[in-house]
């Protein structure tokens, strides 16, 4: 795979990850004004996304 194609694939993966995080209203609107609480909200949202992931997906 060419480097351009690989960069596009990596960028697409990152953009999809941010989009999944923004599906959580508290993350998208940043209800929590304190840095620590916002980081905790992002962490909880990430864990929920990870738990919902299908285990049969293969990661390259």
OpenMM code with the backbone's topology and positions (N, CA, C; nanometers):
from openmm import Vec3, app, unit

residues = "UNK UNK UNK UNK UNK UNK UNK UNK UNK UNK UNK UNK UNK UNK UNK UNK UNK UNK UNK UNK UNK UNK UNK UNK UNK UNK UNK UNK UNK UNK UNK UNK UNK UNK UNK UNK UNK UNK UNK UNK UNK UNK UNK UNK UNK UNK UNK UNK UNK UNK UNK UNK UNK UNK UNK UNK UNK UNK UNK UNK".split()
positions = [
    Vec3(0.0850, -0.1180, 0.0000),
    Vec3(0.0000, 0.0000, 0.0000),
    Vec3(0.0895, 0.1242, 0.0000),
    Vec3(0.0532, 0.2208, -0.0777),
    Vec3(0.1339, 0.3421, -0.0849),
    Vec3(0.1202, 0.4232, 0.0430),
    Vec3(0.2135, 0.5111, 0.0633),
    Vec3(0.2105, 0.5925, 0.1850),
    Vec3(0.0904, 0.6857, 0.1858),
    Vec3(0.0501, 0.7352, 0.0689),
    Vec3(-0.0667, 0.8233, 0.0627),
    Vec3(-0.1919, 0.7467, 0.1022),
    Vec3(-0.2058, 0.6273, 0.0509),
    Vec3(-0.3221, 0.5452, 0.0846),
    Vec3(-0.3225, 0.5091, 0.2325),
    Vec3(-0.2067, 0.4797, 0.2882),
    Vec3(-0.1976, 0.4457, 0.4297),
    Vec3(-0.2316, 0.5670, 0.5166),
    Vec3(-0.1836, 0.6842, 0.4775),
    Vec3(-0.2146, 0.8062, 0.5529),
    Vec3(-0.3639, 0.8343, 0.5495),
    Vec3(-0.4259, 0.8158, 0.4339),
    Vec3(-0.5700, 0.8371, 0.4218),
    Vec3(-0.6454, 0.7384, 0.5106),
    Vec3(-0.6028, 0.6140, 0.5104),
    Vec3(-0.6681, 0.5114, 0.5923),
    Vec3(-0.6557, 0.5443, 0.7407),
    Vec3(-0.5373, 0.5881, 0.7835),
    Vec3(-0.5166, 0.6246, 0.9237),
    Vec3(-0.5995, 0.7469, 0.9618),
    Vec3(-0.6025, 0.8462, 0.8729),
    Vec3(-0.6801, 0.9676, 0.9010),
    Vec3(-0.8285, 0.9346, 0.9116),
    Vec3(-0.8770, 0.8495, 0.8240),
    Vec3(-1.0163, 0.8091, 0.8261),
    Vec3(-1.0494, 0.7394, 0.9574),
    Vec3(-0.9617, 0.6555, 1.0052),
    Vec3(-0.9830, 0.5838, 1.1305),
    Vec3(-0.9937, 0.6818, 1.2478),
    Vec3(-0.9069, 0.7828, 1.2506),
    Vec3(-0.9103, 0.8827, 1.3581),
    Vec3(-1.0386, 0.9649, 1.3507),
    Vec3(-1.0771, 1.0064, 1.2311),
    Vec3(-1.1997, 1.0843, 1.2156),
    Vec3(-1.3226, 1.0047, 1.2594),
    Vec3(-1.3269, 0.8765, 1.2272),
    Vec3(-1.4397, 0.7938, 1.2704),
    Vec3(-1.4426, 0.7788, 1.4215),
    Vec3(-1.3251, 0.7699, 1.4846),
    Vec3(-1.3197, 0.7589, 1.6304),
    Vec3(-1.3741, 0.8857, 1.6968),
    Vec3(-1.3349, 1.0025, 1.6447),
    Vec3(-1.3880, 1.1274, 1.6997),
    Vec3(-1.5386, 1.1376, 1.6778),
    Vec3(-1.5849, 1.0925, 1.5639),
    Vec3(-1.7288, 1.0972, 1.5373),
    Vec3(-1.8050, 1.0088, 1.6354),
    Vec3(-1.7515, 0.8916, 1.6654),
    Vec3(-1.8170, 0.8042, 1.7631),
    Vec3(-1.8201, 0.8694, 1.9007),
    Vec3(-1.7125, 0.9375, 1.9392),
    Vec3(-1.7109, 1.0067, 2.0681),
    Vec3(-1.8132, 1.1198, 2.0711),
    Vec3(-1.8283, 1.1899, 1.9617),
    Vec3(-1.9211, 1.3022, 1.9580),
    Vec3(-2.0667, 1.2579, 1.9583),
    Vec3(-2.0939, 1.1295, 1.9467),
    Vec3(-2.2301, 1.0798, 1.9575),
    Vec3(-2.2813, 1.0906, 2.1011),
    Vec3(-2.1912, 1.1064, 2.1946),
    Vec3(-2.2285, 1.1252, 2.3342),
    Vec3(-2.2480, 1.2742, 2.3585),
    Vec3(-2.3675, 1.3119, 2.3983),
    Vec3(-2.4019, 1.4533, 2.4126),
    Vec3(-2.3090, 1.5267, 2.5082),
    Vec3(-2.2737, 1.4644, 2.6186),
    Vec3(-2.1866, 1.5305, 2.7171),
    Vec3(-2.0485, 1.5592, 2.6594),
    Vec3(-2.0029, 1.4753, 2.5689),
    Vec3(-1.8724, 1.4991, 2.5066),
    Vec3(-1.8850, 1.6079, 2.4002),
    Vec3(-1.9893, 1.6018, 2.3196),
    Vec3(-2.0050, 1.6962, 2.2093),
    Vec3(-2.0305, 1.8385, 2.2583),
    Vec3(-2.1075, 1.8536, 2.3659),
    Vec3(-2.1424, 1.9876, 2.4127),
    Vec3(-2.0558, 2.0342, 2.5278),
    Vec3(-1.9761, 1.9445, 2.5818),
    Vec3(-1.8879, 1.9734, 2.6942),
    Vec3(-1.9636, 2.0377, 2.8099),
    Vec3(-2.0544, 1.9583, 2.8676),
    Vec3(-2.1287, 2.0044, 2.9847),
    Vec3(-2.0350, 2.0316, 3.1012),
    Vec3(-1.9360, 1.9459, 3.1175),
    Vec3(-1.8422, 1.9602, 3.2289),
    Vec3(-1.7390, 2.0666, 3.1937),
    Vec3(-1.7294, 2.1672, 3.2767),
    Vec3(-1.6366, 2.2764, 3.2486),
    Vec3(-1.4978, 2.2496, 3.3066),
    Vec3(-1.4899, 2.1632, 3.4066),
    Vec3(-1.3600, 2.1314, 3.4646),
    Vec3(-1.2883, 2.0276, 3.3790),
    Vec3(-1.1584, 2.0475, 3.3616),
    Vec3(-1.0774, 1.9603, 3.2758),
    Vec3(-1.0846, 1.8143, 3.3207),
    Vec3(-1.0704, 1.7907, 3.4505),
    Vec3(-1.0691, 1.6527, 3.5007),
    Vec3(-1.2021, 1.5824, 3.4759),
    Vec3(-1.3102, 1.6524, 3.4955),
    Vec3(-1.4416, 1.5908, 3.4739),
    Vec3(-1.4664, 1.5645, 3.3256),
    Vec3(-1.4225, 1.6565, 3.2404),
    Vec3(-1.4393, 1.6350, 3.0968),
    Vec3(-1.3560, 1.5162, 3.0500),
    Vec3(-1.2340, 1.5050, 3.0997),
    Vec3(-1.1495, 1.3901, 3.0647),
    Vec3(-1.2143, 1.2602, 3.1116),
    Vec3(-1.2761, 1.2637, 3.2290),
    Vec3(-1.3449, 1.1450, 3.2795),
    Vec3(-1.4640, 1.1099, 3.1906),
    Vec3(-1.5361, 1.2112, 3.1441),
    Vec3(-1.6499, 1.1874, 3.0549),
    Vec3(-1.6039, 1.1244, 2.9240),
    Vec3(-1.4952, 1.1753, 2.8689),
    Vec3(-1.4407, 1.1190, 2.7449),
    Vec3(-1.3942, 0.9751, 2.7690),
    Vec3(-1.3336, 0.9501, 2.8833),
    Vec3(-1.2873, 0.8152, 2.9161),
    Vec3(-1.4045, 0.7185, 2.9270),
    Vec3(-1.5104, 0.7593, 2.9960),
    Vec3(-1.6280, 0.6729, 3.0103),
    Vec3(-1.6920, 0.6474, 2.8736),
    Vec3(-1.7014, 0.7514, 2.7914),
    Vec3(-1.7574, 0.7333, 2.6570),
    Vec3(-1.6711, 0.6374, 2.5749),
    Vec3(-1.5393, 0.6493, 2.5877),
    Vec3(-1.4485, 0.5595, 2.5150),
    Vec3(-1.4656, 0.4154, 2.5609),
    Vec3(-1.4814, 0.3963, 2.6902),
    Vec3(-1.5019, 0.2605, 2.7433),
    Vec3(-1.6333, 0.2035, 2.6910),
    Vec3(-1.7382, 0.2868, 2.6879),
    Vec3(-1.8663, 0.2385, 2.6372),
    Vec3(-1.8562, 0.1996, 2.4898),
    Vec3(-1.7845, 0.2791, 2.4114),
    Vec3(-1.7634, 0.2452, 2.2698),
    Vec3(-1.6860, 0.1148, 2.2586),
    Vec3(-1.5836, 0.0999, 2.3402),
    Vec3(-1.5020, -0.0207, 2.3369),
    Vec3(-1.5843, -0.1440, 2.3745),
    Vec3(-1.6718, -0.1302, 2.4751),
    Vec3(-1.7536, -0.2434, 2.5175),
    Vec3(-1.8586, -0.2811, 2.4128),
    Vec3(-1.9046, -0.1831, 2.3355),
    Vec3(-2.0034, -0.2106, 2.2312),
    Vec3(-1.9421, -0.2702, 2.1058),
    Vec3(-1.8111, -0.2596, 2.0924),
    Vec3(-1.7436, -0.3082, 1.9717),
    Vec3(-1.7641, -0.4583, 1.9577),
    Vec3(-1.7775, -0.4991, 1.8359),
    Vec3(-1.7966, -0.6423, 1.8102),
    Vec3(-1.6628, -0.7140, 1.8275),
    Vec3(-1.6609, -0.8204, 1.9050),
    Vec3(-1.5334, -0.8901, 1.9281),
    Vec3(-1.4788, -0.9639, 1.8069),
    Vec3(-1.5619, -0.9859, 1.7054),
    Vec3(-1.5158, -1.0613, 1.5895),
    Vec3(-1.4467, -0.9722, 1.4858),
    Vec3(-1.4420, -0.8409, 1.5099),
    Vec3(-1.3701, -0.7525, 1.4163),
    Vec3(-1.2209, -0.7726, 1.4335),
    Vec3(-1.1536, -0.7908, 1.3239),
    Vec3(-1.0096, -0.8077, 1.3324),
    Vec3(-0.9426, -0.6719, 1.3184),
    Vec3(-0.8463, -0.6463, 1.4018),
    Vec3(-0.7700, -0.5222, 1.3977),
    Vec3(-0.6383, -0.5495, 1.3265),
    Vec3(-0.6030, -0.4666, 1.2271),
    Vec3(-0.4761, -0.4905, 1.1546),
    Vec3(-0.3556, -0.4574, 1.2401),
] * unit.nanometer
topology = app.Topology()
chain = topology.addChain("A")
for resn in residues:
    res = topology.addResidue(resn, chain)
    for name in ("N", "CA", "C"):
        topology.addAtom(name, app.Element.getBySymbol(name[0]), res)
